[in-house]
Amino acid sequence: MLASQFLETIACEEGLDVNELTQKLLQGTVVIPHNPRHRKSTLCAIGEGCSTKVNANLGTSESQLSLEYELEKMHTALTACADTLMDLSTGGDLRHIRRAILRAAPVPVGTVPVYQVGIEAQRKRGSVIDFSVEELFETIEEHADDGVDFITVHCGLTREVLERMRREKRVTDLVSRGGVFLAGWMLKHGRENPLYEHFDRLLDIARRYEITLSLGDGARPGCLADAGDRAQVQELLLLGELVEEARRQGVQVMVEGPGHVPLHEITSHIVLEKRLCHRAPFYVLGPLVTDIAAGYDHIAAAIGGAIAAWAGADFLCVVTPAEHLALPGKEELRLGVIAAKIAAHAADLAKGRPQAQNRNRLLSEARKKLDWETQAMLSLDPQVFSRYRLGEDAHAPIPCTMCGSFCAMNLLSTYLTAYPCREENISI
């Protein structure tokens, strides 16, 4: 448990009583991912009663190996107010990249250790599924020792879940890269998922290094047609059992979710996860509400994310316009973070969070006063605010360039001053 002064600070930021926050941490309905080895990281509470948090993904690929550029992307994501980061690198010196990101990142950082396991197996033996159980757990411990705050581990993708997926005849099969690495390993070796079979060993590492486990959704739907099928639900049932075991052994745990989900089914998906996984914090990718928004998937994800967070999801993973198409650059990442922050803020408003409501009210009051500086400060993207406000004319008049002298707020303010309401003129 964190020191009391840190808990008091977090509780104040979240608008919670410190005893209430402590109770939620003990129950496991809130987690604070923090590896003591990542000394410069801020503390971020994720879960029930907390503001909706947003994660941004970084990472190299075979075609983009520049660490410098990934650090620039990190700065872009943080400027857009991402709460956490994940390093999903698949190209170059993976440990060097991870350590550099951890040294530079002032927020919690997550990873997916099985990526490194598979990529190193590919380099050494020519196949991403040619790795040993020992190599898998050694790599997990390496990530923990480096200071990673939370790791995605696809523990619930078992042989039984794979068999259900086969019988379902899914449209997109498995779309989780880490899930596919493990599925291929299971199919080749005829053995159970080592992360499930040796879950106690995983918990031992997590407990010793004080890292948070993010139980990955290896069977998440990759299209609307696959949403809510038996393979997805079977994995969720297993994850619920693993949540209970992790809590018994004093390990912080959250659960990852879909994926692609039709708009009208999002609430039921969230309610089901919360029930089956004992109100564990829920970390969702989107969910995307349509499959045909390539190039605009950040919008499809923001629509789904707002509904999901309003229904009880706690943590939104950024989806960029480049999703399904390419590795995102700085601008794509910025747009994705802003879209996710809009979804998170909209959900926090719907949940009645005072901080969100106060920010909204203050911006509206500044809009009424034509106080552009305060509007920029309170907006989610001050950079774009200023660009639109001053882009056409750096000496723009007090109203915006759309309405000019016909500004509704400016005109009414003038009329109310010039023609004050008289009681005798008011008829009921």
ROTI-56522 format. One record per residue (C-alpha): residue number from 1; residue in three letters; x, y, z. Coordinates in steps of 0.1 Angstrom, whole numbers, padded with zeros to 4 digits. Layout:
   n res     x     y     z
 NUM ALA     X     Y     Z
...
// end
This chain:
   n res     x     y     z
   1 MET  0000  0000  0000
   2 LEU  0013  0035 -0008
   3 ALA  0022  0059  0019
   4 SER -0007  0078  0034
   5 GLN  0004  0112  0021
   6 PHE  0003  0099 -0015
   7 LEU -0031  0084 -0009
   8 GLU -0043  0117  0004
   9 THR -0031  0135 -0027
  10 ILE -0047  0110 -0050
  11 ALA -0080  0111 -0031
  12 CYS -0081  0149 -0032
  13 GLU -0074  0148 -0070
  14 GLU -0102  0123 -0075
  15 GLY -0127  0139 -0052
  16 LEU -0127  0109 -0028
  17 ASP -0123  0106  0009
  18 VAL -0090  0089  0016
  19 ASN -0106  0061  0036
  20 GLU -0130  0055  0007
  21 LEU -0100  0053 -0017
  22 THR -0081  0030  0006
  23 GLN -0111  0007  0008
  24 LYS -0115  0006 -0030
  25 LEU -0078 -0003 -0033
  26 LEU -0081 -0031 -0007
  27 GLN -0112 -0044 -0026
  28 GLY -0094 -0042 -0059
  29 THR -0120 -0020 -0076
  30 VAL -0093  0007 -0080
  31 VAL -0056  0002 -0089
  32 ILE -0027  0026 -0088
  33 PRO  0000  0012 -0113
  34 HIS  0033  0021 -0097
  35 ASN  0066  0001 -0098
  36 PRO  0089  0016 -0072
  37 ARG  0118  0012 -0098
  38 HIS  0100  0038 -0120
  39 ARG  0109  0066 -0095
  40 LYS  0098  0096 -0116
  41 SER  0063  0084 -0124
  42 THR  0033  0103 -0111
  43 LEU  0005  0083 -0094
  44 CYS -0026  0075 -0114
  45 ALA -0057  0060 -0099
  46 ILE -0078  0038 -0122
  47 GLY -0112  0024 -0113
  48 GLU -0145  0028 -0096
  49 GLY -0152  0064 -0085
  50 CYS -0122  0079 -0103
  51 SER -0120  0101 -0133
  52 THR -0118  0082 -0166
  53 LYS -0082  0077 -0176
  54 VAL -0066  0076 -0211
  55 ASN -0037  0055 -0223
  56 ALA -0015  0063 -0254
  57 ASN  0005  0037 -0272
  58 LEU  0041  0042 -0284
  59 GLY  0065  0019 -0301
  60 THR  0088  0012 -0329
  61 SER  0082 -0013 -0358
  62 GLU  0104 -0030 -0384
  63 SER  0099  0000 -0407
  64 GLN  0102  0027 -0380
  65 LEU  0131  0022 -0357
  66 SER  0138  0057 -0344
  67 LEU  0139  0060 -0306
  68 GLU  0141  0097 -0309
  69 TYR  0109  0099 -0328
  70 GLU  0091  0077 -0302
  71 LEU  0103  0101 -0275
  72 GLU  0089  0129 -0296
  73 LYS  0056  0110 -0298
  74 MET  0057  0105 -0260
  75 HIS  0060  0143 -0256
  76 THR  0031  0148 -0280
  77 ALA  0009  0123 -0261
  78 LEU  0017  0139 -0227
  79 THR  0011  0175 -0241
  80 ALA -0024  0162 -0251
  81 CYS -0028  0150 -0215
  82 ALA -0025  0112 -0218
  83 ASP -0026  0097 -0183
  84 THR -0004  0067 -0190
  85 LEU  0018  0052 -0218
  86 MET  0024  0018 -0233
  87 ASP  0056  0008 -0251
  88 LEU  0045 -0017 -0278
  89 SER  0078 -0017 -0297
  90 THR  0085 -0045 -0321
  91 GLY  0116 -0032 -0339
  92 GLY  0152 -0025 -0329
  93 ASP  0168 -0030 -0295
  94 LEU  0136 -0035 -0274
  95 ARG  0152 -0033 -0240
  96 HIS  0171 -0002 -0248
  97 ILE  0140  0015 -0262
  98 ARG  0119  0004 -0231
  99 ARG  0145  0017 -0207
 100 ALA  0148  0050 -0225
 101 ILE  0110  0055 -0224
 102 LEU  0109  0046 -0187
 103 ARG  0137  0071 -0180
 104 ALA  0118  0099 -0198
 105 ALA  0082  0091 -0189
 106 PRO  0067  0110 -0160
 107 VAL  0036  0088 -0160
 108 PRO  0030  0051 -0155
 109 VAL  0043  0029 -0184
 110 GLY  0029 -0005 -0195
 111 THR  0043 -0031 -0219
 112 VAL  0033 -0065 -0234
 113 PRO  0063 -0088 -0226
 114 VAL  0052 -0116 -0250
 115 TYR  0059 -0092 -0279
 116 GLN  0096 -0093 -0270
 117 VAL  0095 -0130 -0264
 118 GLY  0081 -0137 -0298
 119 ILE  0103 -0112 -0317
 120 GLU  0134 -0126 -0300
 121 ALA  0123 -0161 -0309
 122 GLN  0119 -0149 -0345
 123 ARG  0154 -0135 -0346
 124 LYS  0170 -0165 -0330
 125 ARG  0150 -0194 -0344
 126 GLY  0129 -0180 -0373
 127 SER  0095 -0183 -0357
 128 VAL  0076 -0161 -0332
 129 ILE  0062 -0192 -0315
 130 ASP  0096 -0209 -0309
 131 PHE  0101 -0198 -0273
 132 SER  0103 -0217 -0240
 133 VAL  0082 -0212 -0209
 134 GLU  0113 -0201 -0191
 135 GLU  0121 -0175 -0217
 136 LEU  0086 -0161 -0213
 137 PHE  0089 -0157 -0175
 138 GLU  0124 -0144 -0177
 139 THR  0113 -0116 -0200
 140 ILE  0083 -0107 -0178
 141 GLU  0107 -0104 -0149
 142 GLU  0131 -0083 -0170
 143 HIS  0103 -0059 -0178
 144 ALA  0094 -0057 -0141
 145 ASP  0130 -0052 -0131
 146 ASP  0134 -0023 -0156
 147 GLY  0106 -0005 -0138
 148 VAL  0075 -0011 -0159
 149 ASP  0044 -0002 -0140
 150 PHE  0018 -0025 -0156
 151 ILE  0020 -0054 -0181
 152 THR -0006 -0069 -0204
 153 VAL -0007 -0107 -0200
 154 HIS -0031 -0128 -0220
 155 CYS -0038 -0153 -0193
 156 GLY -0074 -0162 -0202
 157 LEU -0067 -0173 -0238
 158 THR -0067 -0210 -0231
 159 ARG -0070 -0241 -0253
 160 GLU -0107 -0243 -0244
 161 VAL -0112 -0207 -0256
 162 LEU -0093 -0214 -0289
 163 GLU -0116 -0244 -0295
 164 ARG -0147 -0223 -0289
 165 MET -0133 -0198 -0314
 166 ARG -0128 -0224 -0340
 167 ARG -0164 -0236 -0336
 168 GLU -0177 -0201 -0337
 169 LYS -0162 -0196 -0372
 170 ARG -0153 -0160 -0365
 171 VAL -0150 -0135 -0393
 172 THR -0117 -0121 -0380
 173 ASP -0105 -0150 -0358
 174 LEU -0079 -0134 -0333
 175 VAL -0067 -0099 -0338
 176 SER -0047 -0096 -0306
 177 ARG -0010 -0098 -0316
 178 GLY  0001 -0111 -0282
 179 GLY -0029 -0135 -0282
 180 VAL -0018 -0149 -0316
 181 PHE  0018 -0154 -0304
 182 LEU  0004 -0175 -0275
 183 ALA -0023 -0192 -0296
 184 GLY  0004 -0203 -0321
 185 TRP  0026 -0216 -0293
 186 MET -0003 -0236 -0278
 187 LEU -0013 -0251 -0312
 188 LYS  0023 -0261 -0321
 189 HIS  0032 -0276 -0287
 190 GLY -0002 -0290 -0278
 191 ARG  0001 -0275 -0244
 192 GLU -0019 -0250 -0222
 193 ASN -0012 -0213 -0222
 194 PRO  0018 -0210 -0198
 195 LEU  0005 -0177 -0184
 196 TYR -0027 -0195 -0173
 197 GLU -0010 -0228 -0163
 198 HIS  0017 -0210 -0143
 199 PHE -0004 -0181 -0131
 200 ASP  0010 -0184 -0096
 201 ARG  0045 -0178 -0109
 202 LEU  0032 -0147 -0127
 203 LEU  0016 -0134 -0095
 204 ASP  0049 -0140 -0076
 205 ILE  0068 -0117 -0100
 206 ALA  0040 -0091 -0099
 207 ARG  0040 -0091 -0061
 208 ARG  0078 -0089 -0057
 209 TYR  0081 -0060 -0081
 210 GLU  0047 -0043 -0072
 211 ILE  0035 -0042 -0108
 212 THR -0001 -0042 -0119
 213 LEU -0014 -0070 -0141
 214 SER -0036 -0060 -0170
 215 LEU -0054 -0092 -0180
 216 GLY -0054 -0090 -0218
 217 ASP -0084 -0099 -0240
 218 GLY -0067 -0122 -0265
 219 ALA -0101 -0133 -0278
 220 ARG -0115 -0097 -0282
 221 PRO -0137 -0092 -0313
 222 GLY -0119 -0077 -0343
 223 CYS -0152 -0068 -0360
 224 LEU -0188 -0062 -0350
 225 ALA -0199 -0096 -0363
 226 ASP -0177 -0113 -0337
 227 ALA -0187 -0092 -0307
 228 GLY -0201 -0110 -0277
 229 ASP -0196 -0146 -0290
 230 ARG -0189 -0175 -0268
 231 ALA -0151 -0174 -0271
 232 GLN -0151 -0138 -0258
 233 VAL -0174 -0146 -0229
 234 GLN -0155 -0178 -0220
 235 GLU -0123 -0158 -0218
 236 LEU -0140 -0133 -0196
 237 LEU -0152 -0160 -0173
 238 LEU -0117 -0172 -0168
 239 LEU -0104 -0137 -0163
 240 GLY -0129 -0133 -0135
 241 GLU -0115 -0163 -0117
 242 LEU -0079 -0150 -0122
 243 VAL -0090 -0116 -0108
 244 GLU -0101 -0133 -0076
 245 GLU -0068 -0153 -0073
 246 ALA -0047 -0122 -0079
 247 ARG -0065 -0103 -0052
 248 ARG -0061 -0132 -0028
 249 GLN -0023 -0130 -0034
 250 GLY -0022 -0092 -0030
 251 VAL -0016 -0083 -0066
 252 GLN -0033 -0053 -0083
 253 VAL -0052 -0064 -0114
 254 MET -0073 -0049 -0141
 255 VAL -0091 -0064 -0171
 256 GLU -0089 -0055 -0208
 257 GLY -0119 -0054 -0231
 258 PRO -0130 -0050 -0267
 259 GLY -0125 -0042 -0294
 260 HIS -0153 -0037 -0319
 261 VAL -0188 -0036 -0304
 262 PRO -0221 -0024 -0319
 263 LEU -0233  0008 -0303
 264 HIS -0264 -0007 -0287
 265 GLU -0245 -0036 -0271
 266 ILE -0217 -0016 -0254
 267 THR -0235 -0011 -0221
 268 SER -0244 -0048 -0218
 269 HIS -0207 -0057 -0225
 270 ILE -0195 -0034 -0197
 271 VAL -0221 -0046 -0172
 272 LEU -0212 -0082 -0180
 273 GLU -0175 -0076 -0175
 274 LYS -0180 -0058 -0142
 275 ARG -0202 -0086 -0129
 276 LEU -0180 -0115 -0141
 277 CYS -0147 -0098 -0131
 278 HIS -0159 -0086 -0097
 279 ARG -0159 -0049 -0105
 280 ALA -0122 -0049 -0115
 281 PRO -0111 -0018 -0133
 282 PHE -0120 -0022 -0170
 283 TYR -0095 -0011 -0197
 284 VAL -0111 -0009 -0232
 285 LEU -0097 -0004 -0267
 286 GLY -0124  0020 -0281
 287 PRO -0147  0001 -0285
 288 LEU -0151  0009 -0322
 289 VAL -0188  0011 -0332
 290 THR -0183  0005 -0369
 291 ASP -0158 -0014 -0390
 292 ILE -0158  0010 -0420
 293 ALA -0142  0041 -0405
 294 ALA -0106  0035 -0416
 295 GLY -0088  0068 -0414
 296 TYR -0114  0080 -0389
 297 ASP -0112  0052 -0363
 298 HIS -0104  0077 -0336
 299 ILE -0139  0091 -0340
 300 ALA -0155  0056 -0341
 301 ALA -0135  0048 -0309
 302 ALA -0145  0081 -0292
 303 ILE -0182  0074 -0298
 304 GLY -0178  0039 -0283
 305 GLY -0155  0050 -0255
 306 ALA -0179  0077 -0243
 307 ILE -0207  0052 -0239
 308 ALA -0184  0025 -0224
 309 ALA -0170  0049 -0198
 310 TRP -0205  0062 -0190
 311 ALA -0215  0026 -0185
 312 GLY -0186  0018 -0161
 313 ALA -0154  0014 -0181
 314 ASP -0125  0031 -0163
 315 PHE -0096  0033 -0187
 316 LEU -0097  0041 -0224
 317 CYS -0069  0031 -0248
 318 VAL -0062  0056 -0276
 319 VAL -0072  0047 -0311
 320 THR -0056  0068 -0338
 321 PRO -0067  0077 -0373
 322 ALA -0040  0053 -0385
 323 GLU -0056  0023 -0368
 324 HIS -0057 -0007 -0391
 325 LEU -0036  0012 -0417
 326 ALA -0002  0022 -0404
 327 LEU  0020  0030 -0374
 328 PRO  0008  0063 -0362
 329 GLY  0029  0094 -0363
 330 LYS  0029  0123 -0339
 331 GLU -0001  0141 -0354
 332 GLU -0022  0109 -0355
 333 LEU -0013  0101 -0319
 334 ARG -0023  0136 -0309
 335 LEU -0056  0133 -0326
 336 GLY -0062  0100 -0310
 337 VAL -0054  0112 -0275
 338 ILE -0077  0143 -0279
 339 ALA -0106  0121 -0292
 340 ALA -0102  0097 -0262
 341 LYS -0100  0127 -0238
 342 ILE -0133  0140 -0253
 343 ALA -0149  0106 -0247
 344 ALA -0135  0104 -0211
 345 HIS -0147  0139 -0203
 346 ALA -0181  0133 -0218
 347 ALA -0185  0102 -0197
 348 ASP -0173  0120 -0165
 349 LEU -0199  0147 -0171
 350 ALA -0226  0120 -0175
 351 LYS -0214  0104 -0142
 352 GLY -0217  0137 -0125
 353 ARG -0181  0142 -0116
 354 PRO -0178  0177 -0101
 355 GLN -0144  0185 -0116
 356 ALA -0156  0178 -0151
 357 GLN -0188  0198 -0145
 358 ASN -0169  0227 -0131
 359 ARG -0145  0229 -0161
 360 ASN -0174  0228 -0184
 361 ARG -0192  0256 -0166
 362 LEU -0161  0278 -0164
 363 LEU -0156  0275 -0202
 364 SER -0192  0284 -0209
 365 GLU -0189  0315 -0187
 366 ALA -0158  0325 -0205
 367 ARG -0175  0320 -0238
 368 LYS -0203  0342 -0227
 369 LYS -0178  0369 -0218
 370 LEU -0158  0364 -0251
 371 ASP -0128  0356 -0229
 372 TRP -0107  0338 -0255
 373 GLU -0077  0333 -0232
 374 THR -0097  0314 -0206
 375 GLN -0115  0294 -0232
 376 ALA -0082  0283 -0247
 377 MET -0069  0274 -0213
 378 LEU -0099  0252 -0205
 379 SER -0103  0236 -0239
 380 LEU -0090  0201 -0245
 381 ASP -0068  0212 -0273
 382 PRO -0055  0248 -0268
 383 GLN -0032  0244 -0299
 384 VAL -0061  0239 -0322
 385 PHE -0083  0265 -0304
 386 SER -0056  0291 -0311
 387 ARG -0051  0280 -0347
 388 TYR -0088  0284 -0355
 389 ARG -0092  0316 -0334
 390 LEU -0063  0335 -0350
 391 GLY -0055  0315 -0381
 392 GLU -0072  0338 -0405
 393 ASP -0063  0371 -0388
 394 ALA -0040  0376 -0359
 395 HIS -0058  0408 -0351
 396 ALA -0093  0393 -0352
 397 PRO -0121  0413 -0336
 398 ILE -0135  0403 -0303
 399 PRO -0161  0380 -0318
 400 CYS -0151  0351 -0339
 401 THR -0147  0353 -0377
 402 MET -0178  0333 -0384
 403 CYS -0203  0358 -0369
 404 GLY -0182  0389 -0367
 405 SER -0204  0419 -0358
 406 PHE -0234  0396 -0357
 407 CYS -0222  0376 -0327
 408 ALA -0253  0364 -0308
 409 MET -0237  0367 -0274
 410 ASN -0222  0401 -0281
 411 LEU -0254  0415 -0295
 412 LEU -0276  0402 -0267
 413 SER -0252  0416 -0241
 414 THR -0255  0450 -0258
 415 TYR -0293  0448 -0260
 416 LEU -0297  0438 -0223
 417 THR -0275  0467 -0213
 418 ALA -0293  0492 -0236
 419 TYR -0329  0480 -0229
 420 PRO -0332  0467 -0194
 421 CYS -0363  0446 -0188
 422 ARG -0391  0466 -0171
 423 GLU -0415  0448 -0149
 424 GLU -0446  0465 -0165
 425 ASN -0436  0452 -0199
 426 ILE -0436  0416 -0187
 427 SER -0470  0399 -0191
 428 ILE -0477  0364 -0178
// end
